[in-house]
Amino acid sequence: MRGDAGAQLMLEKPGPVLRVVLIGLFVIWLGFALSLNWGGASDEAFFLFTGNTDAILAGQLWRLVTAPLLHVPSGGIGHLLSALLGLYFLGASLETSFGSGRFARFLIGSAVLAYGTQVLVTWVLGPSPRLVPPHYFGAMPVVEAVAIAWACSFQGRTVNLFFVLPIGTRGLIAFVVGLNLLYLIAGALPPAGHIAMFAGMGYGYLLGGGTPSPLRRAYLRFRLARLEAEVRTEGVARRKRARESGLRVISGGKQDKHTDKHNDKDKGGGKHLLH
């Protein structure tokens, strides 16, 4: 990663939230890998925690929380490493910028909303095996959210793609979106599902694309518009009540000394003319 001036920057040390996430994802993967590959456990124990539209709509809402924590337990570690590396290289600086509290809410929100959106879309459109697998899982939608949020929050910085190719923030966004489009065109279905991946990008922008986030800015503008409307409504109502009351403002008050003296002279002159 490089700054605007092009000076090489050291990788930031992961904050407390990111450390818990990275360790937690690895420990969960290790537990399922050992139990399924060496302990004789059934695959059903793994699928009980993955995302499944029918099961979630039937009330198994915990799957929206557990699905982002799971990664392919057999046949390779590429799925897990992609998630860990993506979160590590971009998440550390994002946690420093956001603060641990907001960063934790961002990770949880982007994960649950990405998979929740996928559930909603598949419920509306029906099953689509080319877009969503029967059981979907993985933290990659969150990685996509972190990448978009990082690019929007640190405009002008440069990141070394694949540790070699330096690209700017716009290039990072183009790479993330373009790569997922190529996977979609090629018919390569990710474990998380295509809808969750693209939804993760969208929520990365809405929840993390600046401080305050675009979603919070929209909420604040809405609140301000509501308050201004209430003030205008109250002003109109107050003027209407004043008109209906029949009360009027009558001019009066003590006259100044100059006016009093002038009136006295006028009165004296009038008396003289009468005499």
N, C-alpha and C positions, 0 to 999 in steps of 0.2 A: 504494500500500500504506500502511496506517495501523496504528499501534500501538493498544494498549488504551485509551490516553488520548485517542485521536482525533487526535493530532498527525500531520501529513503527513510521511512519510518519503521520502527520496530513494531512487531505484532503486540497488541495490547494484551495484558493479562486478563483472563476471563474473570468477570465479576461473580459474586456469590450465586446469583440466579443461574447464570450460564453454566457454572461449575456443577450445580445440582442437576441441571438438565442433561448435560453431557454424561455425567456419571450415571444418572438414572437410566438414560436410554441404553447405555452399554450393559448395565447390570440386568435390565429386563431382557435384552436380547440374549445375554449369556445364559440366563435362567431357562428361557424357552429352548435355546439351542442344545443345552445339556440334557434337558428333560425329554425333548423330542428325538434327538439323534442318538443319545446314549442311555437314557433312562426308560425308554419304552413307553413314554406318555403318548396319548392319542392326539391326533391333530385337532380334535374337537375342543381340547383344552385351550388351544391357541385361537381357534375360530370363535370361541365364546366372547372374546374381547375385541374382535375386529369389527369394522363397520359393515353393516348389512341393512339395506333400506327397509326390508320387510320387518326385521327384528326391531329396528329403531322405531318405526311407526307403530309397532305393537307395544311399545312402552319401554324397551330396553335402552334407555337414554344414556346409560353409562358408556355405551360403545362410542359415543361422540367424544368422550374424554380419553378412553383407553386406546382407541384406534391410532391416534398420532404417536403413541408410545411404542408401538410394535414395529418390528422390521423382519425381513425374510430370515427365518431361523435356520434354513437348510439350503445347501447348494452354493453358498458364497457369502461374502461379507460386503460386497459392493454397495448394496442398498443401505446398510448401516453406516459405512464409511462416508458415503455421499452426504448423509444427513449430519454426521458429526463434524465433518470438515467444513461444510457450508455454514453451520451454526458457529463454529469456532472462529473462522476467519472474518466473518462479518458481524457476528453477534456481540463480540466483546466491545467494540467501539460504540455499537448501538446502545448497549446497556449503560456505558459511561455517559452517553448523551441523554438518554431517556431517564436514567435513574432506575434502580432495581425494581421499585414498585411498578412503575409504568411498563418497564420491559417485561416483567412477569405477566402483567395483564395483557400486553400485546401478544405474547406467545400463546397464552391460553385462548384469548379471543380469536386470533387468526386461525388456530387449529380447530376449535369448535365450530366457528362460523364457516370455514372452508368445507368441512365435512357436512355440516348442517345444510349448506347450500346444495351440496351434491344430493343429499337425501330429498330435498324439496324438488329439485329439477327432475330426478328420476321418478319421484311420485307423480309429478305433473305429466311428464313425457312417456313414462313407462320404462321398463327395462331396456337398456341399450348396451349390449355386451362389448361393443367397440369403444364405448366411452367409459363405462364403469364396470369393474369386475364384480362378481357376486359378493366377495368379501374384500374390502378395501382397508388399507392401513398404511402407516408410515408417517414420518415427520417431514417428508419432502414438501408438502404444501406450506408448512411453516418456514422451511428454508427459502422457498420462493417469496414468501411474505417478507422475510428478513432482508433478502436481496433487494427487493423493490424499495423497502423502507430505508435501507442504507443508502441506496442511490439517490433517493429524494432528499434525504437529510444531510448528505455530505456532497452536495453538488460541487464539481470542480476537482474532486480527488480522483486518484487513479488506483486501480487494483490490478494486481498481476494475475491474470487468468491462467489457471493451470500452472501457477508459480513462474510463468515465463512471459506470457503475452500481456503487456500493459494496456488496459482499456479504461476509458473514463466512465463516469456514471451513466451517461446516455448509452454508451456502448454496452454497459452491463445490463441495462434494461432491455436493449435490443437483443442481447445474447440470451437472456432468460426467456423472453417471450418467443423469440425465434426458435430456440431449441425445442420448446414445448410444442410449437406448431409443427416442426419437422417430425417429432415423435407421433403427433396426431396424424399427419399425412402418411407416414410410413406404417401406420397401424400398430405401433408398438405401445401396448397398454401398460402404463406404470401401475405398481401395486396400489397407489393411492387413488387412481382414477383420474382421467383427464379433467373432469369438471372441478374436482377438488384442487387440482394444481393451478388452474386458471383462477379459481375463486381465491386461492391463497395470494396470488399476485394482487388481485383487486383489493383484498382486505389489508394487504401490506401497505398499499397506498392510502387507503381510507383511515387506517388506524395509526400509521406510522410515517406518513409522508410529510413530515415537518413537525414543528412545535409552535402552537398546538396543531394537532392532526387535522387534516381536511374535514373529517367527520365532526370533530369538536368545533372547528371554525363554523361549519354550517349550523350546528346546534346553537352556538353563541349568536350568530346572525339572526336565527329564528327567534331566540329569546328577546333580542334587542328589538326586532320588529314587533313582537307581541307587546312589549312594554311601551313602545312608542304609540302603538294603536290604542292601548288602554289609556294613555295620557290624553290622546286626542279625543277619545270617546268621553272621558271624564270632563274635559274642557267644554265640549259641546253640551253635555248634560247640565253642567253648572250654569252655562249661559241660558239654556232653556228654562231652568228653574227660576232664574232671576227675572226673565221676561214674564213668566206665568205668575209670579208673586205680585206684580203690579207696583212694586216699589220703584221710586225714581230718586235720583240724586239731585238735591236742591242746592243751588249756589248760595253761599252765605259766608259768614265769618266777619271778623273785625276788620274794618278798613284801616289803611295805614294813615299815619299822621298827615302826610302831604295831602291826601284826599280830604281828610277832615278839615284842614285849614282852608282848602279851596272851597269847600261847601259853606264854611262859615262866612267867607267873603261874599259869596253869592247871596247868602241870606241877608247879610248886612246891606248890600247894595239894593236889595229889593225893598227893604224897609225904608231906605232913604228916598227912593222914588215915590213911595206911597205918601210920605210926608210932604 
